[in-house]
Structures are given as C-alpha cells and as structure tokens.
Amino acid sequence: MVSTLVKACLSILLLGLTAWLLPWSFDEETVRRIPVDMPAKSPEDLRAFPKAGYFFGHRAFLEGRTDTAARYFEQVVSQNVLHIDAWLRRAETAISRDEQPLARRISTMLTQITKDVPRWKWDQALLARELGQDEILTANINILVSEGRQANDALWLMETHLKQDIGAVIEQLLPENREPYLRWLMRWRRTEDAVRVWHALDADRHKDETLRLAFIHFLAGSGDLSLARELWLPSADPAGITNPGFEEPITRMAFDWRFSDRKDEWSIRRTSQRVRSGLKALEIRFFGSANSNFHHLYQLVPVSPGGTYRLSYWWKALQISSDKGVFVEILGKDCHGLSEKGPMILGSQDWRHVSLDFQVPEDCRVAVIRFRRQKSVRFDNKLNGVLWLDDFVLQPLEKL
C-alpha cells in the first residue's frame, strides 16, 4: 500500500514538473531559431534566455535605440558574464552614448579575459581603434596575422591606422608577422614597399628558398630586375642557366624556365625517354593542328652590362614540319639593342650542338632566352613534330 502511494506521488510530481517545463522548452525552441524566425513572444517573456536578450539588444542598436540596446546587453552579461559578443556591443553602445571611459574599461577587460582567444580579435581591434587604444589595437592585429584569421583585413587596418607609414607598420608588427605582410604587399604589386619589408625580415628568412624564390619572381615581374638579379646571383647555376639540363622540376618562377601549354597545339614537359645527358631533357610536342605562333618557352638570365656571352645547347628533332621551324632568340629585358637569333630547327635530326654569341648593351642587366616559331604563309603551314632540348650553357667571353 505504501509503495503504491509513493509511486503515485512520484508520478504526480513528474507530471507537474513536465507541465512546468513544457512552456520553457517551447520558449527555448523559439530562441534556438533566432534570427531565422522573429520571436512571436515579447522580450519580457524570453528574459531568461541570454541569446534572446542579445538579439533584441542588437536589433535595438541597429535601429538607433541605444539606451534600450544598452539595457538588453547589460541584462545579458548579468546572466552570462562571459558573453563576449554582448560585452562588445555594450562597449559600442557606450561610445554612441558618449560614455568613452566605460567603453575603454570594457575593452581593457576583454583584452585580459580573451588574451589567448583569437575569435573576437577583429571586433576588439576595431573597438580599440575607435577608442584610441593603440597598444590593444596592435596586439589584436598581431594575433590575427599570426593566426591567419582575417589577416588581410588586419594588415589593411594597420596600414590605414598608421596612414600607410611602412616604417611604422614594420615597427609595430611582430618579426614573425613581417613575412605575411611582405606576401600581402606582393599580392597588391607594391614593389617599393615590399622591398622595404624584405630588408626588414630576419636574416634567416632570407635563406628560406621558397620565400626567396617567390620574392625574386615578384621583383622580376614588377620590373625591379636589378634587385632580382642581385638576390639570384649568389645561388645561380655555374652553367649560367637555371636548371640547364632540366634535371629538376621546373618552377616557372624567377630566373627558372617558364612555359605554357596550348591545348590541341603543343605540350611541353620534362622527359626521360630522349636525353642527351643526365636523366631528363625537355620535350616540346606539336600536334599539327594549327599554324602556331610559338613563343611560350623562355628564361630570364642575369647578364653583365656590356659583357659578351656564348649560349650553347643541344637539340634533337623528329619530323618538324612546314617551312617555319623553331629557333632560339636572345632579347634584352626592358632594354634595347639586343636581338640575336639562332638557326631554325626543321625535319628530323639526332642530337646537335648549337652555339650563339651575343653582346649585351650597356643598359641591360637581364636577357631573355626564348624559343620561337613564327607563322608560315604557305598553304601547308600547320606545325607538327617533336623537339627535345638539353644541356644549356651560358658562358661569358672576352669582348668581341
């Protein structure tokens, strides 16, 4: 009898608890769907839920009702002291209400409690800038750049804040963040500023081959050939040509070989099937589908102004058709007075050695070695066949 009575009491208690919690669960579902569904209930009905309070506060702030927004955000942080978004919005309302001291206290507090948490650093950086808290702004930007979170925006913000004073930006950035800044400047093609940042990097970063190659490639593409040449020469191949036998993968960067394929007309690749020496050579295969105007294989080469050189290489051909074959030409890069052409490659021939002498103008520091084929005017003008290249050497000579 007693057992039955206890069970009945427990059942009644559980039913009552369920009835009490059911409206709460409906309210929780309403809050969960914020802001997908606008709450049908009043803010007072959802007062127990910090998320609802934050939603109503944010809406009030956007509508310009800053006093109302401030009350909501204060309610939220009183319920959840670690609701960082509510603290940030409360600081914004304080600024709008001309309560800068309060906003600064909130900003300083958030800096302390989110020291190692990058999630809110962008909002904190914007807040610090508006409040003139330069130290907090710089710290947050450095964290964003280090973590790779909105790094582009962070670097833009720092430059804007410092009025594009590159020296000041370099000084404010942590040493490890100067490399991301350099890459950012390179993407924006800001050569002069990138050079300044390059010189500000730690010496060990200059030895990083990937970074060094990317920077030299950037300089060569931006027209600063003098510095590109200076950075490249200490590690240049003794043959005077980068990757002269195509033994290494082609990077298509800086002073390495550069090439591009054209679908259905030609393909360019390293091969081990036809080599003159070593393990690799370069194969250019023409498909006979077009009267090709080919100039898509070349290399930039550092040279001494006024110097004389001999370029030599080996080539092998299989059924290169039409009256216009492939030939090598040497041109000046961003300078005049250098234009030399080698013999045209036609038909089928075994490995053949070719050399070409040229003199560099006084205003030239970089030459272009390029393989070309000009369009033919004949009826049977489509270019077909295969060409292999290997063992390039660029040798300085006495003046001719």
Buried (B, 14 or more C-beta within 10 A) or exposed (E): EEEEEEEEEEEEEEEEEEEEEEEEEEBBEBBEEBEEEEBEEEBEBBBEBBBBBBBBBBBBBEEEBBEBBBBBBBBBBEBEEEBBBBBBBBBBBBBBBEBBEBBBEBBEEBBEEBEEEBEBBBBBBBBBBBBEBEEBBBBBBBBBBBEEBBBBBBBBBBBEBBEEEBEBBBEBBEEEBBBBBBBBBBEEEBBEBBBBBBEBBEEEBEEEEEBBBBBBBBBBBBEBBEBBBBBBEEEBBEBBBBBBBBBEEBBEBBBBBBBEEBEEBBBBEBBEEBBBEEEBBBBBBBBBBBBBBBEBBBBBBBBEEEBBBBBBBBBBBBEBBBEBBBBBBBBBBEBEEBEBEBEBBBEEEEBEEBEBBBBBBEEBBBBBBBBBBBBBEEEEBBBBBBBBBBBBBBEEEEEE
